[in-house]
Amino acid sequence: MTELCVARGKKVVQVDLTAADRPPDEELVKLMVSRWGKLRAPTMKVGTTLVVGYNQDMLATVFGTSAD
């Protein structure tokens, strides 16, 4: 995977996993896991992108569709 997109409410965090200055694994896990220790839903792999959480605009961008 080359990119991680995480939706947390209205906030979307995008991380380039190939960048030299990417966050450490522990920080990436904190983005993807809920406060109860479960993987946030929905979680899906789209091409080389891992998408975590629900945000209509983020999903429209990932799938190349309109957010309407």
Residue pairs with C-beta under 8 A, 6 or more apart in sequence:
1 17
1 45
1 48
1 49
1 50
2 16
2 17
2 18
2 48
2 49
3 14
3 15
3 16
3 17
3 48
3 49
3 50
4 13
4 14
4 15
4 17
4 28
4 31
4 32
4 49
4 50
4 52
5 12
5 13
5 14
5 15
5 49
5 50
5 51
5 52
5 58
5 62
6 12
6 13
6 14
6 15
6 31
6 32
6 40
6 52
6 53
7 52
7 53
7 54
7 55
7 58
8 31
8 53
10 55
12 55
12 57
12 58
13 31
15 22
15 23
15 28
15 31
16 22
22 28
31 52
32 39
32 40
32 43
32 52
33 39
33 40
34 40
39 52
40 52
40 53
41 53
41 54
42 51
42 52
42 53
42 54
43 50
43 51
43 52
43 53
44 50
44 51
45 51
46 62
46 63
49 62
51 58
51 59
51 62
56 67
57 67
59 67
60 66
60 67
